[in-house]
Amino acid sequence: MHLRRVSRHNASSSYVYSAQIWSESAHRERKQHKNRRFSCNATGANSDEGAAIIDGKAIAQTVREEIGVEVASLKASTGKVPGLAVVLVGGRKDSETYVRSKKKGCEEAGIQSFGTDLPEDVTEEELLKVVADYNADPSVHGILVQLPLPDHINEENVLNAISIEKDVDGFHPLNMGLLAQRGREPFFVPCTPKGCVELLERSGIEISGKTAVVIGRSNIVGMPANLLLQRRDATVTVVHSRTPNAKEVTQQADIVIVACGRAEMVRGDWIKPGAAVIDVGINAVDDATKKRGYRLVGDACFDEIKPIAGAITPVPGGVGPMTIAMLLQNTLEGFKRTVSA
Ligand SMILES: Nc1nc2c(c(=O)[nH]1)N[C@@H](CN(C=O)c1ccc(C(=O)N[C@@H](CCC(=O)O)C(=O)O)cc1)CN2
């Protein structure tokens, strides 16, 4: 995700971490909603005060503990542990933080982590050689190359080079293609959209038969989120930067996954009373009152939506922590396929 400055309602500027760009201006209307209904039975429900807050941090912690238990049991029965290789190129502070968290997550779950840190000016050829070596290493069950990569490296070439059986990010076009086909199973599903669905399921929110809107159509979140919801029998509409009536379409949805990459673009009056809102955005907005000089907000306007929705994920502490939990889960799944083969 790239750190960039954008304009935002009620703020002179903000920094946005996002893989996607929503090319239209942010919505500015602030309508009051009357017919409130709080039908959701999500974790931590506090219906008197509006939407249940889906605590992604707590759910991710539960998933990580479950993975730890299973890894320990498989270690006892096979004498082997899953291995995850994490490749970092350059010195972006945010990428370094995510990579550190991934390695720490591995350690806590009993997964062996392998790391390769490459300089900013590494050639594509050198990076491809690192990937090829991990492809050939039987103690590595998952490979991920932290994104974004420096501009001189062709991201597509690198993602295509990862063995589909070790593609724990699920970004390889063959895994994407398998996800898109009915009756076929990908080796791995991308971690962030997988985490969104896991949050809904673990919060007891019904997906089958519901109407869902996914806002954003990126390869890594919007598109796979759409496919995952369809696989669970939701009726899905994808809203994007060229959708003329994005608000009206979103107002019909029981479930809204927001991944448009624009700080607080989705406002309270976009949301049907009682709907579940899963916010994928992580945007840093200037805030002099905070120690860090900024605060994080999502792509959905939490304060406006909370009184209306049935359930909502916060930012931070919603989808973000699930991304790493799903990465560990994918690594475990990759390992299990090798021990059962
Ligand atoms: N190869 C990949 N690269 C990137 C991915 C990815 O899934 N695979 N996703 C993002 C970064 N990312 C993991 O890599 C990631 C982003 C955010 C979080 C998270 O937990 N965020 C916290 C807030 C953190 C903060 O305080 O700054 C939250 O939302 O609560 C985890 C992982 C781009 N690159």
The ligand as an SDF file (V2000), in Angstrom:
LIG
                    3D

 34 36  0  0  0  0  0  0  0  0999 V2000
    2.4150   -9.2700   -0.1560 N   0  0  0  0  0  0  0  0  0  0  0  0
    1.5250   -8.4780    0.4460 C   0  0  0  0  0  0  0  0  0  0  0  0
    1.7540   -7.1670    0.5270 N   0  0  0  0  0  0  0  0  0  0  0  0
    0.8330   -6.3740    1.1330 C   0  0  0  0  0  0  0  0  0  0  0  0
   -0.3430   -6.9200    1.7020 C   0  0  0  0  0  0  0  0  0  0  0  0
   -0.5590   -8.3020    1.5930 C   0  0  0  0  0  0  0  0  0  0  0  0
   -1.6040   -8.8680    2.0390 O   0  0  0  0  0  0  0  0  0  0  0  0
    0.3990   -9.0510    0.9670 N   0  0  0  0  0  0  0  0  0  0  0  0
   -1.2340   -6.1100    2.4340 N   0  0  0  0  0  0  0  0  0  0  0  0
   -0.8230   -4.7710    2.7950 C   0  0  0  0  0  0  0  0  0  0  0  0
   -0.0650   -4.6070    4.0750 C   0  0  0  0  0  0  0  0  0  0  0  0
   -0.3650   -5.5790    5.1350 N   0  0  0  0  0  0  0  0  0  0  0  0
    0.2020   -6.8070    5.0400 C   0  0  0  0  0  0  0  0  0  0  0  0
    1.1290   -7.0480    4.3200 O   0  0  0  0  0  0  0  0  0  0  0  0
   -1.0630   -5.1800    6.3200 C   0  0  0  0  0  0  0  0  0  0  0  0
   -1.6500   -3.9360    6.4230 C   0  0  0  0  0  0  0  0  0  0  0  0
   -2.2640   -3.5340    7.6520 C   0  0  0  0  0  0  0  0  0  0  0  0
   -2.2950   -4.3880    8.7320 C   0  0  0  0  0  0  0  0  0  0  0  0
   -2.8670   -3.9820   10.0480 C   0  0  0  0  0  0  0  0  0  0  0  0
   -3.0190   -4.8030   10.9120 O   0  0  0  0  0  0  0  0  0  0  0  0
   -3.1630   -2.7030   10.2470 N   0  0  0  0  0  0  0  0  0  0  0  0
   -3.5910   -2.1910   11.5390 C   0  0  0  0  0  0  0  0  0  0  0  0
   -3.1260   -0.7590   11.6980 C   0  0  0  0  0  0  0  0  0  0  0  0
   -1.6500   -0.6490   11.7190 C   0  0  0  0  0  0  0  0  0  0  0  0
   -1.1450    0.7200   12.1270 C   0  0  0  0  0  0  0  0  0  0  0  0
   -1.3520    1.1110   13.2710 O   0  0  0  0  0  0  0  0  0  0  0  0
   -0.5110    1.3780   11.2800 O   0  0  0  0  0  0  0  0  0  0  0  0
   -5.0960   -2.2450   11.6640 C   0  0  0  0  0  0  0  0  0  0  0  0
   -5.7910   -2.1080   10.6450 O   0  0  0  0  0  0  0  0  0  0  0  0
   -5.5680   -2.3970   12.7900 O   0  0  0  0  0  0  0  0  0  0  0  0
   -1.7220   -5.6420    8.6010 C   0  0  0  0  0  0  0  0  0  0  0  0
   -1.1220   -6.0180    7.4220 C   0  0  0  0  0  0  0  0  0  0  0  0
    0.0340   -4.1580    1.6990 C   0  0  0  0  0  0  0  0  0  0  0  0
    1.0460   -5.0380    1.2450 N   0  0  0  0  0  0  0  0  0  0  0  0
  1  2  1  0
  2  3  2  0
  2  8  1  0
  3  4  1  0
  4  5  2  0
  4 34  1  0
  5  6  1  0
  5  9  1  0
  6  7  2  0
  6  8  1  0
  9 10  1  0
 10 11  1  0
 10 33  1  0
 11 12  1  0
 12 13  1  0
 12 15  1  0
 13 14  2  0
 15 16  1  0
 15 32  2  0
 16 17  2  0
 17 18  1  0
 18 19  1  0
 18 31  2  0
 19 20  2  0
 19 21  1  0
 21 22  1  0
 22 23  1  0
 22 28  1  0
 23 24  1  0
 24 25  1  0
 25 26  2  0
 25 27  1  0
 28 29  2  0
 28 30  1  0
 31 32  1  0
 33 34  1  0
M  END
$$$$
